[in-house]
């Protein structure tokens, strides 16, 4: 409609500007269709508003987004430009031809195949052959330091390919640990409170949650000092209204840039995560009360920041940059472990996980937010006892149960245990029962229970059943079973 208005009313006034407006209009139209295809979700008003509210962060993802386009998308953009630039005069026949061409381009764009599928880089892990993981843990005695390292956008399947000086990540094979929504701010909120808030786009804190959260309960019930260092900004999606109120001390991107910006690089979403080491050394007194230290990393957020890279390598594929960033994160993790091994006489339990995963074309999805398949929702989770070297990995678990699991493990005496805590995912009677949903979108919903996973695709009204490894996929055609699963899903979202 805007295109027709420009042609009919402005073509005589300023043909140069008229052509420019129409070219921009066509580019925006193609970008909108491209967003829907690349991220497998519909464009809504809330997503458009979100983009303009956070454009200073999102602009760097545009190039990453364009790199995911297939051949038909690029041809559609180019042919549209050609038709606008070469148009000289109007006639009915030509208008119909343009309409047919645009219709054809739309169907090619919408249903065209992906010519290039991403290839995964597999790295052999033959280290720590004697290291074993335990899946059962009843309690943690002695009030150890708790150091939680949360990777950014790392699914379990990518971490198991890499090696650390201390931990054999291949031990994560066979385990499953899910987050309910593949979005950073919502995920951090769930880790600390046990609430997924699937119905809300932004964080919805209240007075109860300001007291009933993991940092506050560790501080009040167990005498912990609670500190957070986050190389991303908390002034985003309402995080600044919640996290400074539950941690005693916080260092985030803006403060880290003031203190160390001359020595460490920043990018749109975060910083060179090596900055955590000097920040941790200056902030943490290891000789005082036990610590709960939350360390949030950022380099593996798109556009995937790699510090040790030359200008030519910056234009490598997103997957190559991502794996390069992840390998640097493992170096940072080893430095964190070394610091606590050398500087604390108290046992320190490293808690390693991720806020969500990342898609690189699996099931047609890219980046994160809009897919509930394992590459975005099945994250690594392990406990590593730094002094003893013991590794604990639950067979299954969820960030929804993380808070209660940690508090339950610290309450070593039976009389001290809170009867309202949910079962620990390290206990034998733990059962998976988790509903998941895509962020700011109704495109997918899911339910994980016992040995089954169900994903509902609302755009095609299909419910798919699969096992936890996402094999043996079956389309559910039984209306009774489909309704039962959908009732379970909606009972946790409404």
Secondary structure, DSSP 8 states (H G I E B T S, - for coil): -HHHHHHHHTTTT-HHHHHHHHHHHHHHHHHHHHHHHHTTS---HHHHHHHHHTHHHHTTHHHHHHTT--HHHHHHHHHHHHHHHH-----HHHHHHHHHHHHHHHHHHHH---S-------------TT--EE-------S--EEEEEEESS-BHHHHTTS--SS--GGGGTT-EEE-SSS-HHHHHHHHHHS---TT-SS----HHHHHSSHHHHHHHHH--EEEEEESS-SSSTTGGGTHHHHSSEEE-HHHHHHHHTTTS-B-SS-B-TTHHHHHHHHH--TTSS-EEEEEE--TTSTT---SS--TTGGGS-HHHHHHHHHHHHHHHHHHHHHHHHHH-SS-EEEEEEES---EESGGG-EESSS--SHHHHBB--EEEETTT--EE--SEEEGGGHHHHHHHHH--SGGGS-TTS---TTSTT---EEEEE-TT--SEEEEEETTEEEEEETTTTEEEEEETTS-S-EE---HHHHHHHHHHHHHTT-
